[in-house]
Amino acid sequence: MILFRHTKTDGAEYLSHLDLLRHIDRTLKRAGITVKTSGGFHPHPKIFMNNPLGLGIKSVAEYCAIETDFGGDFKKAFNENSPNGVKCLDFKTSEEDPNFAHTIERCGYSAEWDAPFDTEKFLTRNRIIVTDKRGRTVDIRPRIYSLEFKNDTLLFTLGCGENNLRPDLFCEILQHESGGKASNITKISAHGKHTF
């Protein structure tokens, strides 16, 4: 199994999760990298990605795993055949299924922010209650690992997987708190058992 970290930038941030999967599948075919398939009447390539990222959010820390016997320079082969916004940054082989959708526990983000913001005051709160789109009240404070504002940039780390907090929704919450507005939200890191 090959695990690789890739970008989602230069327009690729507007691809849906399924469209990104199709792009990766086509890139692997163009590169001559044969991916093993599932059994049954409708076999699917064994390509496993991390949790979906909201449309318009860029990333330099997306993870993917493929079942393949390819033994060459994966990064070179992939990047020579991939679209501009989806480029392999690093890869490694593994005997263990990384299950990125479950093992990535938190992700780091940056966002341009157009107003001063007192992050320390925000983080001293024990509870931050919001109402989700289904009308449920949720305390998001346990899902916020860090928050920093410097040089007109917000740097923050949020929960992922079962403890997920979407970065765009988090920025909307901060906008209501401070009156500022986020732009150019980018995932810059992912943390879990199999990340690199």
C-alpha positions as CSV (number, residue, x, y, z in Angstrom):
1,M,0.0,0.0,0.0
2,I,1.2,3.5,-0.9
3,L,0.3,6.4,1.4
4,F,0.8,9.9,0.0
5,R,0.2,13.5,1.0
6,H,-1.0,15.9,-1.6
7,T,-2.3,19.4,-2.3
8,K,-5.7,20.7,-3.1
9,T,-5.0,24.2,-4.5
10,D,-5.0,26.3,-7.7
11,G,-8.7,25.7,-8.4
12,A,-8.8,22.1,-7.1
13,E,-10.2,23.4,-3.8
14,Y,-13.5,23.7,-5.7
15,L,-13.6,20.0,-6.6
16,S,-16.1,17.9,-4.6
17,H,-14.7,14.9,-2.6
18,L,-16.0,12.5,-5.3
19,D,-14.6,14.6,-8.1
20,L,-11.2,14.7,-6.4
21,L,-11.4,10.9,-6.1
22,R,-12.0,10.7,-9.9
23,H,-9.1,13.0,-10.6
24,I,-6.8,10.9,-8.5
25,D,-8.0,7.7,-10.2
26,R,-7.4,9.2,-13.7
27,T,-4.0,10.5,-12.7
28,L,-2.9,7.0,-11.5
29,K,-4.1,5.5,-14.7
30,R,-2.2,8.0,-16.8
31,A,0.9,7.4,-14.7
32,G,0.6,3.6,-15.3
33,I,0.1,2.9,-11.6
34,T,-2.2,-0.1,-11.4
35,V,-4.5,0.0,-8.4
36,K,-6.1,-3.1,-7.0
37,T,-9.9,-3.3,-7.1
38,S,-12.6,-4.6,-4.9
39,G,-14.4,-7.8,-5.9
40,G,-18.1,-8.2,-7.0
41,F,-20.0,-7.2,-10.1
42,H,-19.0,-3.5,-9.8
43,P,-15.3,-3.4,-8.8
44,H,-14.0,-0.1,-7.5
45,P,-10.3,1.0,-7.2
46,K,-8.9,0.7,-3.7
47,I,-8.3,4.4,-3.2
48,F,-8.9,5.7,0.3
49,M,-8.9,9.4,1.2
50,N,-9.1,11.4,4.4
51,N,-12.3,13.2,5.4
52,P,-13.9,15.6,2.9
53,L,-12.8,19.2,3.0
54,G,-15.4,21.9,2.4
55,L,-15.5,23.5,-1.0
56,G,-13.2,26.4,-1.5
57,I,-10.9,25.4,1.3
58,K,-7.3,24.9,0.1
59,S,-5.0,22.3,1.5
60,V,-1.4,21.2,1.5
61,A,-2.1,18.3,3.8
62,E,-4.5,16.0,2.2
63,Y,-3.9,12.2,2.6
64,C,-4.7,9.3,0.4
65,A,-3.8,5.6,0.4
66,I,-3.9,3.2,-2.6
67,E,-3.5,-0.6,-2.8
68,T,-0.9,-1.2,-5.5
69,D,2.2,-3.2,-6.2
70,F,3.9,-0.2,-7.9
71,G,7.6,0.0,-6.9
72,G,8.9,3.1,-8.8
73,D,9.1,6.8,-7.8
74,F,5.5,7.4,-7.0
75,K,5.8,11.1,-6.5
76,K,7.5,11.7,-9.9
77,A,5.0,9.4,-11.7
78,F,2.0,11.0,-10.1
79,N,3.1,14.6,-10.5
80,E,4.0,14.2,-14.2
81,N,0.4,13.2,-14.8
82,S,-1.7,15.1,-12.3
83,P,-3.6,18.4,-12.7
84,N,-1.9,21.6,-11.3
85,G,-3.8,21.7,-8.1
86,V,-3.4,18.1,-7.1
87,K,0.3,17.4,-6.5
88,C,2.0,14.7,-4.4
89,L,4.2,16.3,-1.7
90,D,5.5,13.1,-0.1
91,F,4.8,9.3,0.0
92,K,5.7,6.2,1.8
93,T,4.8,2.5,1.7
94,S,2.9,0.7,4.5
95,E,1.7,-2.8,5.2
96,E,-1.0,-1.4,7.5
97,D,-4.2,0.2,6.4
98,P,-4.0,3.9,7.7
99,N,-7.7,4.5,7.6
100,F,-7.0,8.3,7.4
101,A,-10.8,9.1,7.7
102,H,-10.6,7.8,11.3
103,T,-7.0,8.1,12.4
104,I,-6.5,11.8,11.6
105,E,-7.6,13.4,14.9
106,R,-6.9,17.1,14.3
107,C,-5.9,19.5,11.5
108,G,-4.1,22.8,11.4
109,Y,-5.4,25.8,9.3
110,S,-4.4,29.3,8.4
111,A,-6.7,32.1,7.3
112,E,-6.3,35.7,6.4
113,W,-8.2,37.8,8.9
114,D,-9.1,41.5,8.4
115,A,-9.6,42.7,12.0
116,P,-7.7,42.5,15.3
117,F,-8.8,39.5,17.4
118,D,-8.2,38.7,21.0
119,T,-7.6,34.9,20.8
120,E,-6.6,34.5,24.4
121,K,-10.0,36.0,25.6
122,F,-11.8,33.6,23.3
123,L,-9.9,30.6,24.5
124,T,-10.4,31.3,28.2
125,R,-14.1,30.4,27.8
126,N,-14.9,26.9,29.2
127,R,-17.9,26.4,26.9
128,I,-18.7,27.8,23.4
129,I,-22.2,26.8,22.5
130,V,-23.4,27.0,18.9
131,T,-26.5,25.7,17.2
132,D,-25.8,23.4,14.2
133,K,-27.8,23.3,11.0
134,R,-30.0,20.6,12.4
135,G,-31.0,22.8,15.3
136,R,-28.9,21.0,17.9
137,T,-26.9,22.9,20.4
138,V,-23.2,21.8,20.6
139,D,-20.3,22.8,22.8
140,I,-17.4,23.3,20.3
141,R,-14.8,24.3,22.9
142,P,-13.4,20.7,23.2
143,R,-12.9,20.7,19.4
144,I,-10.6,23.8,19.4
145,Y,-7.0,22.8,20.1
146,S,-5.3,26.1,19.4
147,L,-6.0,29.6,18.1
148,E,-3.4,32.4,17.4
149,F,-3.6,35.7,15.6
150,K,-0.5,37.3,14.1
151,N,0.4,39.4,11.1
152,D,-3.2,39.5,9.9
153,T,-3.4,35.7,9.9
154,L,-5.3,33.3,12.1
155,L,-3.6,30.0,12.8
156,F,-5.9,27.4,14.4
157,T,-6.1,23.7,15.1
158,L,-9.5,21.9,15.1
159,G,-10.7,18.4,15.8
160,C,-11.2,16.1,12.9
161,G,-13.0,12.7,12.3
162,E,-15.5,12.0,15.1
163,N,-14.6,15.3,16.8
164,N,-14.8,17.3,13.6
165,L,-15.2,21.1,13.4
166,R,-15.3,22.5,9.9
167,P,-12.8,25.4,9.5
168,D,-15.2,27.5,7.4
169,L,-17.9,27.2,10.1
170,F,-15.4,28.0,12.8
171,C,-14.4,31.2,11.0
172,E,-18.1,32.1,10.7
173,I,-18.4,31.7,14.5
174,L,-15.3,34.0,15.0
175,Q,-16.8,36.5,12.6
176,H,-19.9,36.8,14.8
177,E,-17.6,37.2,17.8
178,S,-15.2,39.8,16.4
179,G,-16.7,41.4,13.3
180,G,-13.7,40.2,11.3
181,K,-13.8,38.1,8.2
182,A,-11.7,35.2,7.0
183,S,-10.4,34.6,3.5
184,N,-8.0,32.1,1.9
185,I,-8.6,29.3,4.4
186,T,-6.0,26.7,4.0
187,K,-5.4,23.4,5.7
188,I,-1.7,23.3,6.5
189,S,-1.3,20.2,8.6
190,A,-3.0,17.0,9.7
191,H,-2.1,15.0,12.8
192,G,-2.8,11.3,13.4
193,K,-1.1,7.9,13.7
194,H,-0.1,7.6,10.0
195,T,0.5,11.2,9.0
196,F,3.9,12.4,7.8
